[in-house]
Amino acid sequence: LTRTRATLRDIFRPGFLSNPRDRWQSSVASTVHRLNLLGANPLIGIASQTDRLASFDMGSLYPPLNVRVVTPRLELRGATDELLEQMAPLVHGGKATADPAPWDDPSSFYTEDPDSRVEQWMRGVWRGRGTVRPDAWRLYFAVLVDGEVIGSQDITGNDFDTFGTVESTSWVSTDVRRQGIGTEMRQAILHLAFEGLGAKEAHSEAGAENHGSNAISRKLGYEPNGTSWATHQGQPVLGHRWRLSREQWEANRRDDIALFGIGACRKTLGLDQTTSG
């Protein structure tokens, strides 16, 4: 039995025999798009294939880790410890940060020793995903392109049961920046927030010199929402705040993004008792 489990774990490891599953999931996004063009209900169209996914993938006992968001270009997968280990070399190599420094203090990404950097980062993820209440939760995702982990995307709901607001944070490896991946990641997490979790509003914030993040917010229809001050590696930095309402998202929503594992995740977060959508 132990040997069988090891074999199955290897089979479902992203980057090993992930192609059959990855190819199928990528095809789901294009199927949703085609069904919408035909006026069909995509949820009905993929219902049986969603059941197929559930039987094909062993999954996790913890529902938030089974959430997937699939676009034609990339996939967000709940950040299991196995996926964190695949992200770790990027964090260890300093590929999660940029110049000028984009992260508010304190941030594990600024830790000079690479081994300590990875350890602090992983502890931060474990702390974040260990807080699960209707008013406070955080979901972490690994970002995969062609089965390879290239970054991280997360979404936080603070006072979500009262205001229905979320905030997104992300990083992408320095190896694949300026290719439009950051925009696709943001669109994927917004689809999860509004369509999957019933959010009413999404927020984002970035330093004034973080032109990439601010450009994505502007491109996706966010409106300016004031400024704030923070420190980055001890230096004061002016930040731009952005706000995207559900109505603004609806006006530009995509029809080629598929969600998986949402119902069980909502139940774990306690959202069905506090929100609708």
N, C-alpha and C positions, 0 to 999 in steps of 0.2 A: 504493500500500500504506500509506504514511504517513497519507494522508487517511482511508483505511478504518479504520485503528487508532484514529485520533482520534475518528471517528464512533462506533465501538464503545465506546470509553472513555466518551464522553459518555452513550451509551445506558445503560451499567451504573452510571453515577454515581448514588449514593443521592440521592433528591430530584428526579432528572430523570425518566427513564422507569423508575423503580424499582417503580412500582405493579404491573406484571404479575408480576415476580418476588416482590415483597413480599407481594402478595395471595396468590400461590401458597404461599409459605413459611408465611404465617400460617394458611392453610387446612390445612397439614400438621399443625400442632399440634392443631387441632380434629379432624382425621382420626384422629390417634393416640388422642385421647380417645374417639372413637366406636368405634374398633376394640377398645379395651380393654373398653368397656362390653359389646361383643358377644362378648367372650372370645377375640378374634382376636389374632394376634401382630402388633403394630404394625410391627415391623421388616420383616416380610414384606409388609405392606400398603403400606409406603412405599418399598420397595426400588426398584421401577421408576421412581417419581417422583424418588428420589434420583439415579438415572442421568440423568433428565431435567434436574435441576438442574446436574449436572456438565457436560452438553452446552450448557446455556443460558448458563452463566456461565464466562467465560474463566478467572477465578481468578488466583492468584499462583503463581510457581514455588517459593515458600517455604510448605510445608504449614500451619504454624501460623496463617498469615494467611488461610487458607481455612476455618478453623473458624467455624461459626455455631451459635448456640443460639437457638432460636425458641420463644417463649411466645405465648399468645393476645394479650398486650398489648405486647410489645416484642421486640427482637432484639439479641443480642450478635454483633458481627462482628469478626473479627480486625482489629486496628488497623493497617491499611496506612497508608503515608504520606499517601495521598489523604484517608483518614478523619481522620488527625491534623490535617491542614490544615483540615478542617471543624470539629474541636474547638477549634482555636487561638483563634477569636474569643471562645469562652467563657473560656478561660484568660486571654486578653488583657484581657477585661473584668472579671476578678476573680470570675467566677461559679463557680469551682471550690472556693472556700473558704467559710468561715462565721464567725460570731461567737458564741461564743468560738472562737479559732483551733483547728482540729481536727488539724493535721498536726505530726508530730514533726520537730524540727530535725535536719539542715538540709532545707528544702523549697523548691523553686523557686517554689511558689505564694506565698511571702512576699516575693519580689523586687519591689521597689517599681516599677521601670521596667517597663511592660507588655511592651515588645518583648524586653527581656532575659529577662523571666519566661517568655515563650513559647519562646525559644531554649533556655533551661536545661531547661525541661520536656521539649522534644523530644529534647534530647541524653540526658536521663535515660531516656526510653522506648527510644531506640536502644541505649543501654548495656544496659538490662535484657533486651531481647529478643535481644541478641547473645550472651548467656550461655546455652548450651544443653548441659547434661550431665544424665545420669540423676539426679545428686544435687543439681542446682541449675538451675532454669529459671524463667522468668516469662512468662506469656502476657497480652497486653494486648488489650482489646476496646473498641470504640466501642459505645455504647448508643444504639439508634435506636428512636424511637416515631413511627409513621406516616411512616417514611422520613427523619426528621429526627434528627440527632445531638444528644443532650441530656446526655451524660455519658460516663463512663469506668468500666470494671470490669476489674480484673485479678486474677490468681491466681498465687501463687508456690509452688513446691515446693522447699524446702530440706531436704537429706538425704532426699529423697523415696524414693530407692532403698532406704533403711534403715528409715524409719519410716512412709512413706506418708502424711505429713501435708502439708496445704496451708494457706495463709493468703490471705484475700481482702482487697482494698482497692478502694474505689470513691469516686466523687463524682458528683453530679448537679447540673445547673445550678440556680442559685437561682430561676430562672423557673418550675421545675416541681416544686419540693419540696413535701412534705406531701400527696402525692397517691397514696401507696402504691407509687411507682415503685422506691424503694430496696429495698423488700421483694421485689418481683418480680425485680429485678436479682440480689439475693442468692440467691433460689431458683434462678434460671437458672444462676448460676456453681456452686452446690452440685451441681446436676444434672450439669453437665459434670465436676466433680471426682470425684464418686462413681460415676456411671454411665459416663462417658466415659473417665476417666483412672484409675479403680480406686483412688481414695484410700481410706484407712482412717479418717482423722480430719481435721476442718477446724477451723481456729483463726481467731479474730477478736480484735481489741483496739481499744479506743476510750477516749478520755479520759472521766473520770467525768461531765463536763458535756456530753458529746456524747450527749444523751438519745435522739436519733433512731437512731444506730447501735446503741446498747445495747438499745433497745427492739426493734429488728429481731432481734438475736441471741436475746433472751429469747423473742420470739414464735415463732421457728423451732425452738425446742427446744434451743438451746445451754445448757450448764450453766456456772456460774461456774468459772473456772480460775485464780484468784489475781489479784494486782494487780502493777503495775509503775510505775516513775517514768520520765518523759521530760521534755524541755523543748519548749515551744511558743512560738516567738518569744522565746526566752531565759527564759521563765518555767517553773518546775517544775510539772508536771501529773501527778496521779495517774491511772493508767489501769486499766480493767477488762479482764481477759482472759476469753475465752470458748472453750469446747471443744464440738464436736459430733462424736459417734462415728458410724460408718457405721450402726450399729443404730438410733441415734436418728433419723438421716436417713431410713432405710428406713421407720420407723413413720409418717412424715408425707410421704413422697415423692409428687410429683405425677405424673399420667399424661398431661399435656397439654403436655409440653415435648419438643421434637425437637432432635436433634443432627445436625450435618453435618460431614464432613471429619475425623472423629476418627481413623480408622485411620492415615492418612498422618501426622497430627500425632503420634500415639503413637510411630510409627516414628522420626520426627525427634528426639523427646525421648529415645528409647532406653528407653521404658517397657515394651515387650513382653518385654524380657529381665529386667525387675526386678520387675514387678507383675503381678497378674492381676485381671480385673474388667471 
